[in-house]
Amino acid sequence: MNRRRLLLIGILALTLGALVAFKVYRSLQAQIMPATVGVDVLVAANNIAVGAKLEDHDLKVVKLPSEGVPPDAFHAKARAVGRGVVLPIGRGDFVLPYKLAGENAGAGPSSLIPFRMRAVSINVNDVTGVAGFVEPGTRVDVLFTATVNVAGLHEPRSTTILQNVPVLASDQRLDRSTARQGQAAHVVTLLVSLEDAERLALAMQEGRIQLVLRSSVDTNQETPAPVWNTNLYGGTATPTRGQPKVTRTKRTPKLAPEPPQCCDIDIFLGSEMKTFHLKP
């Protein structure tokens, strides 16, 4: 009986000792590493493409440490539901204001047009569209080629009318393809100012448009001279055929008339003759 009591006391003592040790351990851990306070953060529940309208099922609220949350992150679905997406959002990414259109801007292509800008579509083919590599998010220059009447002669001329223009859409695609090869398109939509939109519309009416793909990090604005037929054959920058030809006639100076020579006049008075000498 005494052995049973001693065994029971020993078990209780070990249990109490373990509980006390666990409490002490938790207290020391709390002092060394304080508990992290979590905050509600809005993230994407799936991959969301550009131009999409956010629905409730596209979003979820998770609790994350406040130290790793961007200061402008959304904390509730109501702030983001119904707004258009202007930048692609991956699954699990933060839903941030700069990735979304304005609250009343709606969704679709119109929500992607910045303030005071216009979207203009032009017809392209495999050549003018740079073999399908002109995609949303890339930047292009626009060349205009037309025949110009110069002094009655028709001369073809090519000039750069727009530079560093962002591409909004390729056909109906608003996001860039992940494939390495280009995707052929029939229509490309460019983002331009109102003045450039007028210039582009006139160029499409008067001649032919060619897109030139440029580097996304090259923002230099150059001023190249127009190219004429003569440039292709090593001539000057402007056509010479169209310049009016001026013919200069060499005039012979008129000589002053020679003064009359001296002469004598004989006058007869009866039988008497008198001679008069005339001076020039």
Kinemage of the C-alpha trace (Angstrom):
@kinemage 1
@onewidth
@group {chain A} dominant
@subgroup {mainchain}
@vectorlist {calphas} color= white
{ca met a 1} P 0.000 0.000 0.000
{ca asn a 2} L 2.783 2.389 0.855
{ca arg a 3} L 4.512 1.586 -2.414
{ca arg a 4} L 1.347 2.422 -4.341
{ca arg a 5} L 1.032 5.778 -2.570
{ca leu a 6} L 4.628 6.603 -3.209
{ca leu a 7} L 4.226 5.748 -6.912
{ca leu a 8} L 1.124 7.942 -7.157
{ca ile a 9} L 2.878 10.832 -5.422
{ca gly a 10} L 5.834 10.460 -7.764
{ca ile a 11} L 3.594 10.559 -10.858
{ca leu a 12} L 1.791 13.663 -9.562
{ca ala a 13} L 5.087 15.333 -8.805
{ca leu a 14} L 6.417 14.624 -12.310
{ca thr a 15} L 3.196 15.924 -13.876
{ca leu a 16} L 3.262 19.122 -11.831
{ca gly a 17} L 6.929 19.607 -12.636
{ca ala a 18} L 6.264 19.211 -16.355
{ca leu a 19} L 3.418 21.747 -16.241
{ca val a 20} L 5.548 24.260 -14.372
{ca ala a 21} L 8.428 23.769 -16.825
{ca phe a 22} L 6.076 24.255 -19.798
{ca lys a 23} L 4.676 27.467 -18.304
{ca val a 24} L 8.160 28.815 -17.668
{ca tyr a 25} L 9.194 27.918 -21.223
{ca arg a 26} L 6.177 29.726 -22.741
{ca ser a 27} L 6.844 32.782 -20.589
{ca leu a 28} L 10.472 32.928 -21.690
{ca gln a 29} L 9.457 32.502 -25.385
{ca ala a 30} L 6.988 35.355 -25.101
{ca gln a 31} L 9.688 37.627 -23.707
{ca ile a 32} L 12.219 36.679 -26.365
{ca met a 33} L 9.802 36.675 -29.374
{ca pro a 34} L 6.595 38.636 -28.742
{ca ala a 35} L 3.438 37.389 -30.422
{ca thr a 36} L 2.887 38.801 -33.904
{ca val a 37} L -0.298 40.806 -34.428
{ca gly a 38} L -2.045 39.909 -37.701
{ca val a 39} L -4.201 42.209 -39.878
{ca asp a 40} L -6.795 41.433 -42.525
{ca val a 41} L -5.434 41.897 -46.071
{ca leu a 42} L -7.165 41.518 -49.437
{ca val a 43} L -5.410 39.209 -51.923
{ca ala a 44} L -6.339 37.619 -55.244
{ca ala a 45} L -8.014 34.234 -55.007
{ca asn a 46} L -6.982 33.384 -58.592
{ca asn a 47} L -5.128 34.867 -61.554
{ca ile a 48} L -6.882 38.012 -62.792
{ca ala a 49} L -6.260 39.335 -66.327
{ca val a 50} L -6.090 42.939 -67.476
{ca gly a 51} L -9.499 44.446 -68.241
{ca ala a 52} L -11.418 42.046 -65.985
{ca lys a 53} L -14.025 43.274 -63.542
{ca leu a 54} L -13.362 42.120 -59.978
{ca glu a 55} L -16.007 39.826 -58.552
{ca asp a 56} L -16.426 38.552 -55.009
{ca his a 57} L -15.064 35.113 -55.916
{ca asp a 58} L -11.843 36.706 -57.302
{ca leu a 59} L -10.850 37.981 -53.847
{ca lys a 60} L -10.192 36.658 -50.372
{ca val a 61} L -9.209 38.161 -47.035
{ca val a 62} L -6.250 36.652 -45.199
{ca lys a 63} L -4.539 37.545 -41.926
{ca leu a 64} L -0.883 38.491 -42.268
{ca pro a 65} L 1.723 40.150 -40.024
{ca ser a 66} L 1.354 43.909 -40.198
{ca glu a 67} L 5.073 44.356 -40.950
{ca gly a 68} L 4.738 42.674 -44.358
{ca val a 69} L 1.578 44.431 -45.535
{ca pro a 70} L 1.868 47.378 -47.995
{ca pro a 71} L 0.512 50.605 -46.497
{ca asp a 72} L -2.046 51.074 -49.301
{ca ala a 73} L -3.355 47.487 -49.307
{ca phe a 74} L -7.097 46.879 -49.132
{ca his a 75} L -8.489 45.252 -46.003
{ca ala a 76} L -12.028 44.479 -47.194
{ca lys a 77} L -13.620 43.207 -50.401
{ca ala a 78} L -16.048 46.111 -50.656
{ca arg a 79} L -13.218 48.497 -51.625
{ca ala a 80} L -12.292 46.464 -54.720
{ca val a 81} L -15.345 44.552 -55.959
{ca gly a 82} L -16.651 45.967 -59.256
{ca arg a 83} L -13.464 47.805 -60.250
{ca gly a 84} L -11.531 47.094 -63.432
{ca val a 85} L -8.033 45.610 -63.491
{ca val a 86} L -5.351 47.641 -65.316
{ca leu a 87} L -2.370 45.422 -64.418
{ca pro a 88} L -2.307 41.606 -64.197
{ca ile a 89} L -2.733 40.254 -60.652
{ca gly a 90} L -1.413 36.795 -59.793
{ca arg a 91} L -3.000 34.390 -57.356
{ca gly a 92} L -2.086 35.348 -53.798
{ca asp a 93} L -0.832 38.841 -54.796
{ca phe a 94} L -1.935 41.916 -52.883
{ca val a 95} L -4.802 43.834 -54.474
{ca leu a 96} L -3.385 47.367 -54.582
{ca pro a 97} L -4.964 50.610 -55.871
{ca tyr a 98} L -2.467 51.152 -58.724
{ca lys a 99} L -3.459 47.784 -60.226
{ca leu a 100} L -7.103 48.839 -60.464
{ca ala a 101} L -9.048 51.443 -62.423
{ca gly a 102} L -10.857 54.287 -60.674
{ca glu a 103} L -13.900 53.501 -58.587
{ca asn a 104} L -16.316 54.808 -61.256
{ca ala a 105} L -14.211 53.981 -64.323
{ca gly a 106} L -15.822 50.597 -64.923
{ca ala a 107} L -14.008 47.701 -66.542
{ca gly a 108} L -12.778 46.763 -70.003
{ca pro a 109} L -10.566 48.759 -72.392
{ca ser a 110} L -12.016 52.163 -71.464
{ca ser a 111} L -10.775 51.780 -67.892
{ca leu a 112} L -7.207 51.392 -69.213
{ca ile a 113} L -7.121 54.758 -71.007
{ca pro a 114} L -5.273 57.386 -68.929
{ca phe a 115} L -6.693 60.858 -68.425
{ca arg a 116} L -6.464 63.131 -71.529
{ca met a 117} L -5.419 60.195 -73.740
{ca arg a 118} L -7.223 58.489 -76.624
{ca ala a 119} L -7.290 54.953 -78.041
{ca val a 120} L -6.926 54.736 -81.837
{ca ser a 121} L -7.019 51.479 -83.815
{ca ile a 122} L -5.154 50.938 -87.085
{ca asn a 123} L -5.152 48.072 -89.566
{ca val a 124} L -1.936 46.038 -89.662
{ca asn a 125} L -0.622 42.918 -91.352
{ca asp a 126} L 2.407 40.687 -90.862
{ca val a 127} L 4.711 43.447 -92.143
{ca thr a 128} L 3.209 46.630 -90.697
{ca gly a 129} L 2.554 44.823 -87.401
{ca val a 130} L 6.198 43.641 -87.110
{ca ala a 131} L 5.361 39.936 -87.585
{ca gly a 132} L 2.908 39.925 -84.685
{ca phe a 133} L 5.400 41.154 -82.078
{ca val a 134} L 3.476 44.406 -81.557
{ca glu a 135} L 1.562 43.321 -78.440
{ca pro a 136} L -0.174 45.066 -75.526
{ca gly a 137} L 2.382 46.783 -73.329
{ca thr a 138} L 5.002 47.254 -76.058
{ca arg a 139} L 5.957 50.632 -77.550
{ca val a 140} L 6.257 51.593 -81.208
{ca asp a 141} L 7.136 54.423 -83.573
{ca val a 142} L 4.788 55.239 -86.465
{ca leu a 143} L 6.153 55.854 -89.978
{ca phe a 144} L 4.064 57.561 -92.668
{ca thr a 145} L 4.771 57.057 -96.376
{ca ala a 146} L 2.950 59.023 -99.079
{ca thr a 147} L 3.489 60.683 -102.455
{ca val a 148} L 4.069 64.421 -102.235
{ca asn a 149} L 3.583 66.940 -105.043
{ca val a 150} L 6.687 69.087 -105.284
{ca ala a 151} L 6.679 71.749 -108.009
{ca gly a 152} L 4.431 69.646 -110.216
{ca leu a 153} L 6.375 66.401 -109.752
{ca his a 154} L 5.165 63.514 -107.528
{ca glu a 155} L 7.845 62.321 -105.114
{ca pro a 156} L 7.398 59.506 -102.517
{ca arg a 157} L 8.410 60.508 -99.003
{ca ser a 158} L 8.639 58.628 -95.672
{ca thr a 159} L 8.723 60.363 -92.303
{ca thr a 160} L 8.306 59.520 -88.594
{ca ile a 161} L 5.118 61.132 -87.295
{ca leu a 162} L 4.817 59.519 -83.815
{ca gln a 163} L 7.382 58.121 -81.382
{ca asn a 164} L 7.321 55.957 -78.239
{ca val a 165} L 3.602 55.182 -78.501
{ca pro a 166} L 2.223 52.567 -76.035
{ca val a 167} L 0.171 49.699 -77.453
{ca leu a 168} L -3.123 49.175 -75.613
{ca ala a 169} L -4.487 46.122 -77.429
{ca ser a 170} L -3.773 43.683 -80.225
{ca asp a 171} L -7.066 42.636 -81.819
{ca gln a 172} L -9.192 41.996 -78.691
{ca arg a 173} L -6.262 41.011 -76.465
{ca leu a 174} L -5.420 43.398 -73.607
{ca asp a 175} L -2.571 41.384 -72.063
{ca arg a 176} L 0.730 40.273 -73.558
{ca ser a 177} L 1.075 36.723 -74.770
{ca thr a 178} L 3.382 34.402 -72.835
{ca ala a 179} L 4.444 32.629 -76.045
{ca arg a 180} L 7.859 33.439 -77.435
{ca gln a 181} L 6.645 33.706 -81.026
{ca gly a 182} L 4.571 36.653 -82.249
{ca gln a 183} L 0.818 36.376 -82.654
{ca ala a 184} L -0.542 37.764 -85.903
{ca ala a 185} L -3.134 40.521 -85.528
{ca his a 186} L -5.307 42.509 -87.916
{ca val a 187} L -5.891 45.554 -85.702
{ca val a 188} L -3.605 47.282 -83.196
{ca thr a 189} L -4.892 49.908 -80.748
{ca leu a 190} L -2.519 52.708 -79.728
{ca leu a 191} L -2.662 55.172 -76.827
{ca val a 192} L -2.108 58.727 -78.100
{ca ser a 193} L -3.028 62.310 -77.294
{ca leu a 194} L -5.952 63.964 -79.063
{ca glu a 195} L -3.624 65.897 -81.386
{ca asp a 196} L -1.709 62.742 -82.289
{ca ala a 197} L -4.999 60.928 -82.879
{ca glu a 198} L -5.904 63.547 -85.509
{ca arg a 199} L -2.467 63.247 -87.100
{ca leu a 200} L -2.777 59.460 -87.207
{ca ala a 201} L -6.262 59.594 -88.755
{ca leu a 202} L -5.048 61.913 -91.516
{ca ala a 203} L -1.996 59.723 -92.177
{ca met a 204} L -4.198 56.638 -92.607
{ca gln a 205} L -6.297 58.582 -95.118
{ca glu a 206} L -3.433 60.053 -97.139
{ca gly a 207} L -0.845 57.274 -97.248
{ca arg a 208} L 0.490 54.098 -95.652
{ca ile a 209} L 1.284 53.432 -91.978
{ca gln a 210} L 4.216 51.316 -90.765
{ca leu a 211} L 4.816 50.409 -87.112
{ca val a 212} L 8.385 50.140 -85.806
{ca leu a 213} L 8.926 48.177 -82.591
{ca arg a 214} L 11.258 49.854 -80.094
{ca ser a 215} L 12.869 48.984 -76.772
{ca ser a 216} L 10.716 49.510 -73.688
{ca val a 217} L 13.599 51.285 -71.920
{ca asp a 218} L 14.400 53.632 -74.833
{ca thr a 219} L 12.434 56.858 -74.294
{ca asn a 220} L 14.539 59.175 -76.480
{ca gln a 221} L 12.676 61.439 -78.893
{ca glu a 222} L 14.663 61.850 -82.112
{ca thr a 223} L 14.126 64.219 -85.047
{ca pro a 224} L 15.092 62.313 -88.212
{ca ala a 225} L 14.808 64.079 -91.567
{ca pro a 226} L 12.212 62.831 -94.076
{ca val a 227} L 13.475 60.254 -96.560
{ca trp a 228} L 12.989 60.771 -100.319
{ca asn a 229} L 13.828 58.653 -103.350
{ca thr a 230} L 17.162 60.422 -103.672
{ca asn a 231} L 18.219 59.157 -100.198
{ca leu a 232} L 17.982 55.572 -101.421
{ca tyr a 233} L 20.552 56.245 -104.131
{ca gly a 234} L 23.005 58.271 -102.083
{ca gly a 235} L 21.529 61.686 -102.932
{ca thr a 236} L 20.702 64.678 -100.796
{ca ala a 237} L 17.988 64.795 -98.169
{ca thr a 238} L 15.561 66.693 -100.410
{ca pro a 239} L 14.519 65.887 -103.973
{ca thr a 240} L 16.295 67.714 -106.807
{ca arg a 241} L 13.872 66.737 -109.543
{ca gly a 242} L 11.139 68.802 -108.031
{ca gln a 243} L 13.194 71.965 -107.726
{ca pro a 244} L 12.376 74.517 -110.456
{ca lys a 245} L 15.323 74.875 -112.815
{ca val a 246} L 16.502 78.432 -113.377
{ca thr a 247} L 18.260 79.153 -116.703
{ca arg a 248} L 20.625 82.074 -116.635
{ca thr a 249} L 21.270 83.888 -119.952
{ca lys a 250} L 24.587 85.602 -120.435
{ca arg a 251} L 24.042 89.124 -121.685
{ca thr a 252} L 26.541 90.951 -123.900
{ca pro a 253} L 27.083 94.542 -122.757
{ca lys a 254} L 26.095 97.213 -125.253
{ca leu a 255} L 28.932 99.389 -126.563
{ca ala a 256} L 28.571 103.159 -126.645
{ca pro a 257} L 28.267 104.581 -130.206
{ca glu a 258} L 31.455 105.962 -131.677
{ca pro a 259} L 31.561 109.737 -131.980
{ca pro a 260} L 31.298 111.085 -135.550
{ca gln a 261} L 34.560 111.777 -137.310
{ca cys a 262} L 35.681 115.331 -138.287
{ca cys a 263} L 34.829 116.571 -141.760
{ca asp a 264} L 35.263 119.659 -144.037
{ca ile a 265} L 32.466 121.389 -145.941
{ca asp a 266} L 33.210 123.485 -149.058
{ca ile a 267} L 30.756 126.280 -149.828
{ca phe a 268} L 30.903 128.184 -153.145
{ca leu a 269} L 29.889 131.845 -153.121
{ca gly a 270} L 29.911 132.798 -156.763
{ca ser a 271} L 33.400 132.176 -158.003
{ca glu a 272} L 34.787 132.195 -154.484
{ca met a 273} L 34.986 128.946 -152.398
{ca lys a 274} L 35.104 128.857 -148.638
{ca thr a 275} L 35.951 125.792 -146.575
{ca phe a 276} L 34.414 125.196 -143.125
{ca his a 277} L 35.968 122.701 -140.680
{ca leu a 278} L 33.428 120.862 -138.437
{ca lys a 279} L 34.516 119.592 -134.993
{ca pro a 280} L 33.053 116.397 -133.474
